[in-house]
Amino acid sequence: IDGYQIQYCTNKNFKGSKKVTAKGYGRTSKTIKKLRSGKRYYVRVRTYAKVGRTTYFSSWSTSKSVRAR
């Protein structure tokens, strides 16, 4: 595993979502900035691995509902 891809959105169907990448296998957290305080966000994660020039992704995890602080 080369890292994690995190997808977040205010829509639980992830329409218009944004993605951030956390590089590194041992990475355990990632701070996402510029979220609206008190707003509910839906988040899901998948791993990725690079082999040569090709990047392979796992399937998305189940989504989790969180509130921004």
Backbone as XML, in Angstrom:
<?xml version="1.0"?>
<chain id="A" units="angstrom">
  <residue number="1" name="ILE">
    <atom name="N" x="0.851" y="-1.181" z="0.000"/>
    <atom name="CA" x="0.000" y="0.000" z="0.000"/>
    <atom name="C" x="0.892" y="1.237" z="0.000"/>
  </residue>
  <residue number="2" name="ASP">
    <atom name="N" x="0.590" y="2.155" z="-0.908"/>
    <atom name="CA" x="1.359" y="3.401" z="-0.989"/>
    <atom name="C" x="0.654" y="4.564" z="-0.319"/>
  </residue>
  <residue number="3" name="GLY">
    <atom name="N" x="-0.625" y="4.403" z="0.002"/>
    <atom name="CA" x="-1.347" y="5.487" z="0.656"/>
    <atom name="C" x="-2.837" y="5.253" z="0.639"/>
  </residue>
  <residue number="4" name="TYR">
    <atom name="N" x="-3.553" y="6.310" z="1.025"/>
    <atom name="CA" x="-5.005" y="6.262" z="1.134"/>
    <atom name="C" x="-5.617" y="7.434" z="0.400"/>
  </residue>
  <residue number="5" name="GLN">
    <atom name="N" x="-6.768" y="7.208" z="-0.188"/>
    <atom name="CA" x="-7.521" y="8.276" z="-0.833"/>
    <atom name="C" x="-8.799" y="8.475" z="-0.007"/>
  </residue>
  <residue number="6" name="ILE">
    <atom name="N" x="-9.069" y="9.713" z="0.368"/>
    <atom name="CA" x="-10.214" y="10.038" z="1.210"/>
    <atom name="C" x="-11.183" y="10.882" z="0.393"/>
  </residue>
  <residue number="7" name="GLN">
    <atom name="N" x="-12.428" y="10.462" z="0.347"/>
    <atom name="CA" x="-13.459" y="11.189" z="-0.394"/>
    <atom name="C" x="-14.462" y="11.730" z="0.608"/>
  </residue>
  <residue number="8" name="TYR">
    <atom name="N" x="-14.840" y="12.997" z="0.465"/>
    <atom name="CA" x="-15.795" y="13.608" z="1.390"/>
    <atom name="C" x="-16.760" y="14.510" z="0.644"/>
  </residue>
  <residue number="9" name="CYS">
    <atom name="N" x="-17.966" y="14.629" z="1.232"/>
    <atom name="CA" x="-19.015" y="15.398" z="0.588"/>
    <atom name="C" x="-20.142" y="15.649" z="1.585"/>
  </residue>
  <residue number="10" name="THR">
    <atom name="N" x="-20.953" y="16.657" z="1.329"/>
    <atom name="CA" x="-22.124" y="16.909" z="2.167"/>
    <atom name="C" x="-23.321" y="16.078" z="1.703"/>
  </residue>
  <residue number="11" name="ASN">
    <atom name="N" x="-23.215" y="15.478" z="0.537"/>
    <atom name="CA" x="-24.267" y="14.639" z="-0.031"/>
    <atom name="C" x="-23.918" y="13.174" z="0.221"/>
  </residue>
  <residue number="12" name="LYS">
    <atom name="N" x="-24.828" y="12.391" z="0.804"/>
    <atom name="CA" x="-24.491" y="11.008" z="1.128"/>
    <atom name="C" x="-24.324" y="10.124" z="-0.100"/>
  </residue>
  <residue number="13" name="ASN">
    <atom name="N" x="-24.714" y="10.603" z="-1.270"/>
    <atom name="CA" x="-24.481" y="9.865" z="-2.515"/>
    <atom name="C" x="-23.149" y="10.245" z="-3.158"/>
  </residue>
  <residue number="14" name="PHE">
    <atom name="N" x="-22.403" y="11.146" z="-2.518"/>
    <atom name="CA" x="-21.085" y="11.615" z="-2.945"/>
    <atom name="C" x="-21.112" y="12.329" z="-4.291"/>
  </residue>
  <residue number="15" name="LYS">
    <atom name="N" x="-22.247" y="12.938" z="-4.626"/>
    <atom name="CA" x="-22.328" y="13.738" z="-5.844"/>
    <atom name="C" x="-21.623" y="15.068" z="-5.590"/>
  </residue>
  <residue number="16" name="GLY">
    <atom name="N" x="-20.666" y="15.425" z="-6.426"/>
    <atom name="CA" x="-19.887" y="16.646" z="-6.252"/>
    <atom name="C" x="-18.847" y="16.539" z="-5.148"/>
  </residue>
  <residue number="17" name="SER">
    <atom name="N" x="-18.371" y="15.337" z="-4.906"/>
    <atom name="CA" x="-17.428" y="15.114" z="-3.808"/>
    <atom name="C" x="-16.025" y="15.600" z="-4.146"/>
  </residue>
  <residue number="18" name="LYS">
    <atom name="N" x="-15.191" y="15.690" z="-3.105"/>
    <atom name="CA" x="-13.789" y="16.061" z="-3.253"/>
    <atom name="C" x="-12.939" y="14.945" z="-2.679"/>
  </residue>
  <residue number="19" name="LYS">
    <atom name="N" x="-11.690" y="14.855" z="-3.164"/>
    <atom name="CA" x="-10.773" y="13.809" z="-2.714"/>
    <atom name="C" x="-9.468" y="14.415" z="-2.242"/>
  </residue>
  <residue number="20" name="VAL">
    <atom name="N" x="-8.898" y="13.818" z="-1.207"/>
    <atom name="CA" x="-7.562" y="14.164" z="-0.748"/>
    <atom name="C" x="-6.785" y="12.860" z="-0.596"/>
  </residue>
  <residue number="21" name="THR">
    <atom name="N" x="-5.468" y="12.961" z="-0.662"/>
    <atom name="CA" x="-4.614" y="11.792" z="-0.585"/>
    <atom name="C" x="-3.725" y="11.864" z="0.644"/>
  </residue>
  <residue number="22" name="ALA">
    <atom name="N" x="-3.612" y="10.755" z="1.340"/>
    <atom name="CA" x="-2.691" y="10.621" z="2.463"/>
    <atom name="C" x="-1.622" y="9.629" z="2.019"/>
  </residue>
  <residue number="23" name="LYS">
    <atom name="N" x="-0.447" y="10.127" z="1.721"/>
    <atom name="CA" x="0.615" y="9.269" z="1.210"/>
    <atom name="C" x="1.338" y="8.572" z="2.347"/>
  </residue>
  <residue number="24" name="GLY">
    <atom name="N" x="1.652" y="7.304" z="2.136"/>
    <atom name="CA" x="2.406" y="6.539" z="3.114"/>
    <atom name="C" x="1.579" y="5.459" z="3.777"/>
  </residue>
  <residue number="25" name="TYR">
    <atom name="N" x="2.178" y="4.297" z="3.965"/>
    <atom name="CA" x="1.486" y="3.149" z="4.540"/>
    <atom name="C" x="1.130" y="3.368" z="6.004"/>
  </residue>
  <residue number="26" name="GLY">
    <atom name="N" x="2.022" y="3.948" z="6.780"/>
    <atom name="CA" x="1.804" y="4.121" z="8.209"/>
    <atom name="C" x="0.971" y="5.335" z="8.575"/>
  </residue>
  <residue number="27" name="ARG">
    <atom name="N" x="0.449" y="6.007" z="7.602"/>
    <atom name="CA" x="-0.339" y="7.220" z="7.843"/>
    <atom name="C" x="-1.631" y="6.860" z="8.558"/>
  </residue>
  <residue number="28" name="THR">
    <atom name="N" x="-1.925" y="7.514" z="9.684"/>
    <atom name="CA" x="-3.125" y="7.169" z="10.442"/>
    <atom name="C" x="-4.138" y="8.302" z="10.506"/>
  </residue>
  <residue number="29" name="SER">
    <atom name="N" x="-3.770" y="9.512" z="10.058"/>
    <atom name="CA" x="-4.728" y="10.610" z="10.087"/>
    <atom name="C" x="-4.425" y="11.610" z="8.990"/>
  </residue>
  <residue number="30" name="LYS">
    <atom name="N" x="-5.428" y="12.389" z="8.664"/>
    <atom name="CA" x="-5.291" y="13.435" z="7.651"/>
    <atom name="C" x="-6.248" y="14.553" z="8.024"/>
  </residue>
  <residue number="31" name="THR">
    <atom name="N" x="-5.753" y="15.782" z="8.069"/>
    <atom name="CA" x="-6.590" y="16.933" z="8.369"/>
    <atom name="C" x="-7.094" y="17.546" z="7.075"/>
  </residue>
  <residue number="32" name="ILE">
    <atom name="N" x="-8.393" y="17.713" z="6.988"/>
    <atom name="CA" x="-9.006" y="18.331" z="5.813"/>
    <atom name="C" x="-9.416" y="19.736" z="6.222"/>
  </residue>
  <residue number="33" name="LYS">
    <atom name="N" x="-8.863" y="20.721" z="5.564"/>
    <atom name="CA" x="-9.121" y="22.106" z="5.920"/>
    <atom name="C" x="-10.244" y="22.699" z="5.067"/>
  </residue>
  <residue number="34" name="LYS">
    <atom name="N" x="-10.717" y="23.853" z="5.468"/>
    <atom name="CA" x="-11.746" y="24.613" z="4.767"/>
    <atom name="C" x="-13.103" y="23.916" z="4.742"/>
  </residue>
  <residue number="35" name="LEU">
    <atom name="N" x="-13.427" y="23.205" z="5.833"/>
    <atom name="CA" x="-14.761" y="22.639" z="5.979"/>
    <atom name="C" x="-15.606" y="23.615" z="6.781"/>
  </residue>
  <residue number="36" name="ARG">
    <atom name="N" x="-16.891" y="23.607" z="6.555"/>
    <atom name="CA" x="-17.779" y="24.517" z="7.284"/>
    <atom name="C" x="-18.102" y="23.939" z="8.653"/>
  </residue>
  <residue number="37" name="SER">
    <atom name="N" x="-17.885" y="24.714" z="9.687"/>
    <atom name="CA" x="-18.088" y="24.275" z="11.066"/>
    <atom name="C" x="-19.544" y="23.893" z="11.316"/>
  </residue>
  <residue number="38" name="GLY">
    <atom name="N" x="-19.743" y="22.746" z="11.973"/>
    <atom name="CA" x="-21.081" y="22.276" z="12.309"/>
    <atom name="C" x="-21.803" y="21.573" z="11.181"/>
  </residue>
  <residue number="39" name="LYS">
    <atom name="N" x="-21.239" y="21.570" z="9.998"/>
    <atom name="CA" x="-21.864" y="20.944" z="8.830"/>
    <atom name="C" x="-21.605" y="19.437" z="8.849"/>
  </residue>
  <residue number="40" name="ARG">
    <atom name="N" x="-22.580" y="18.650" z="8.411"/>
    <atom name="CA" x="-22.427" y="17.195" z="8.346"/>
    <atom name="C" x="-21.748" y="16.803" z="7.026"/>
  </residue>
  <residue number="41" name="TYR">
    <atom name="N" x="-20.733" y="15.965" z="7.132"/>
    <atom name="CA" x="-20.008" y="15.466" z="5.967"/>
    <atom name="C" x="-20.034" y="13.947" z="5.962"/>
  </residue>
  <residue number="42" name="TYR">
    <atom name="N" x="-20.019" y="13.387" z="4.780"/>
    <atom name="CA" x="-19.930" y="11.941" z="4.609"/>
    <atom name="C" x="-18.533" y="11.643" z="4.071"/>
  </residue>
  <residue number="43" name="VAL">
    <atom name="N" x="-17.886" y="10.650" z="4.670"/>
    <atom name="CA" x="-16.486" y="10.353" z="4.364"/>
    <atom name="C" x="-16.334" y="8.869" z="4.083"/>
  </residue>
  <residue number="44" name="ARG">
    <atom name="N" x="-15.487" y="8.540" z="3.110"/>
    <atom name="CA" x="-15.115" y="7.148" z="2.860"/>
    <atom name="C" x="-13.668" y="7.099" z="2.394"/>
  </residue>
  <residue number="45" name="VAL">
    <atom name="N" x="-13.056" y="5.924" z="2.511"/>
    <atom name="CA" x="-11.616" y="5.778" z="2.284"/>
    <atom name="C" x="-11.359" y="4.559" z="1.408"/>
  </residue>
  <residue number="46" name="ARG">
    <atom name="N" x="-10.290" y="4.623" z="0.621"/>
    <atom name="CA" x="-9.798" y="3.452" z="-0.109"/>
    <atom name="C" x="-8.278" y="3.518" z="-0.172"/>
  </residue>
  <residue number="47" name="THR">
    <atom name="N" x="-7.660" y="2.376" z="-0.311"/>
    <atom name="CA" x="-6.201" y="2.321" z="-0.407"/>
    <atom name="C" x="-5.794" y="2.338" z="-1.875"/>
  </residue>
  <residue number="48" name="TYR">
    <atom name="N" x="-4.530" y="2.691" z="-2.105"/>
    <atom name="CA" x="-4.006" y="2.593" z="-3.457"/>
    <atom name="C" x="-2.560" y="2.088" z="-3.410"/>
  </residue>
  <residue number="49" name="ALA">
    <atom name="N" x="-2.158" y="1.472" z="-4.506"/>
    <atom name="CA" x="-0.796" y="0.977" z="-4.653"/>
    <atom name="C" x="-0.335" y="1.273" z="-6.068"/>
  </residue>
  <residue number="50" name="LYS">
    <atom name="N" x="0.890" y="1.734" z="-6.193"/>
    <atom name="CA" x="1.456" y="2.012" z="-7.504"/>
    <atom name="C" x="2.407" y="0.891" z="-7.879"/>
  </residue>
  <residue number="51" name="VAL">
    <atom name="N" x="2.165" y="0.314" z="-9.055"/>
    <atom name="CA" x="3.030" y="-0.728" z="-9.591"/>
    <atom name="C" x="3.456" y="-0.261" z="-10.968"/>
  </residue>
  <residue number="52" name="GLY">
    <atom name="N" x="4.716" y="0.133" z="-11.084"/>
    <atom name="CA" x="5.185" y="0.709" z="-12.334"/>
    <atom name="C" x="4.460" y="2.022" z="-12.591"/>
  </residue>
  <residue number="53" name="ARG">
    <atom name="N" x="3.838" y="2.134" z="-13.757"/>
    <atom name="CA" x="3.083" y="3.342" z="-14.102"/>
    <atom name="C" x="1.596" y="3.231" z="-13.795"/>
  </residue>
  <residue number="54" name="THR">
    <atom name="N" x="1.175" y="2.081" z="-13.296"/>
    <atom name="CA" x="-0.240" y="1.838" z="-13.042"/>
    <atom name="C" x="-0.552" y="2.005" z="-11.555"/>
  </residue>
  <residue number="55" name="THR">
    <atom name="N" x="-1.670" y="2.649" z="-11.262"/>
    <atom name="CA" x="-2.146" y="2.804" z="-9.887"/>
    <atom name="C" x="-3.382" y="1.930" z="-9.702"/>
  </residue>
  <residue number="56" name="TYR">
    <atom name="N" x="-3.348" y="1.089" z="-8.667"/>
    <atom name="CA" x="-4.459" y="0.201" z="-8.357"/>
    <atom name="C" x="-5.162" y="0.693" z="-7.099"/>
  </residue>
  <residue number="57" name="PHE">
    <atom name="N" x="-6.497" y="0.731" z="-7.152"/>
    <atom name="CA" x="-7.303" y="1.192" z="-6.025"/>
    <atom name="C" x="-8.136" y="0.043" z="-5.472"/>
  </residue>
  <residue number="58" name="SER">
    <atom name="N" x="-8.334" y="0.034" z="-4.159"/>
    <atom name="CA" x="-9.270" y="-0.910" z="-3.552"/>
    <atom name="C" x="-10.678" y="-0.344" z="-3.720"/>
  </residue>
  <residue number="59" name="SER">
    <atom name="N" x="-11.667" y="-1.084" z="-3.281"/>
    <atom name="CA" x="-13.028" y="-0.544" z="-3.313"/>
    <atom name="C" x="-13.187" y="0.429" z="-2.148"/>
  </residue>
  <residue number="60" name="TRP">
    <atom name="N" x="-14.180" y="1.284" z="-2.220"/>
    <atom name="CA" x="-14.420" y="2.274" z="-1.171"/>
    <atom name="C" x="-14.936" y="1.590" z="0.085"/>
  </residue>
  <residue number="61" name="SER">
    <atom name="N" x="-14.558" y="2.120" z="1.237"/>
    <atom name="CA" x="-15.095" y="1.639" z="2.511"/>
    <atom name="C" x="-16.554" y="2.087" z="2.619"/>
  </residue>
  <residue number="62" name="THR">
    <atom name="N" x="-17.238" y="1.593" z="3.632"/>
    <atom name="CA" x="-18.588" y="2.103" z="3.878"/>
    <atom name="C" x="-18.454" y="3.551" z="4.349"/>
  </residue>
  <residue number="63" name="SER">
    <atom name="N" x="-19.428" y="4.357" z="4.041"/>
    <atom name="CA" x="-19.331" y="5.778" z="4.386"/>
    <atom name="C" x="-19.642" y="6.009" z="5.858"/>
  </residue>
  <residue number="64" name="LYS">
    <atom name="N" x="-19.074" y="7.053" z="6.388"/>
    <atom name="CA" x="-19.251" y="7.444" z="7.784"/>
    <atom name="C" x="-19.711" y="8.887" z="7.806"/>
  </residue>
  <residue number="65" name="SER">
    <atom name="N" x="-20.696" y="9.178" z="8.640"/>
    <atom name="CA" x="-21.216" y="10.536" z="8.772"/>
    <atom name="C" x="-20.518" y="11.211" z="9.946"/>
  </residue>
  <residue number="66" name="VAL">
    <atom name="N" x="-19.952" y="12.403" z="9.716"/>
    <atom name="CA" x="-19.245" y="13.150" z="10.764"/>
    <atom name="C" x="-19.637" y="14.625" z="10.688"/>
  </residue>
  <residue number="67" name="ARG">
    <atom name="N" x="-19.472" y="15.327" z="11.792"/>
    <atom name="CA" x="-19.704" y="16.776" z="11.825"/>
    <atom name="C" x="-18.357" y="17.483" z="11.914"/>
  </residue>
  <residue number="68" name="ALA">
    <atom name="N" x="-18.194" y="18.523" z="11.129"/>
    <atom name="CA" x="-16.967" y="19.310" z="11.158"/>
    <atom name="C" x="-16.947" y="20.162" z="12.425"/>
  </residue>
  <residue number="69" name="ARG">
    <atom name="N" x="-15.758" y="20.343" z="12.984"/>
    <atom name="CA" x="-15.624" y="21.181" z="14.182"/>
    <atom name="C" x="-15.276" y="22.591" z="13.813"/>
  </residue>
</chain>
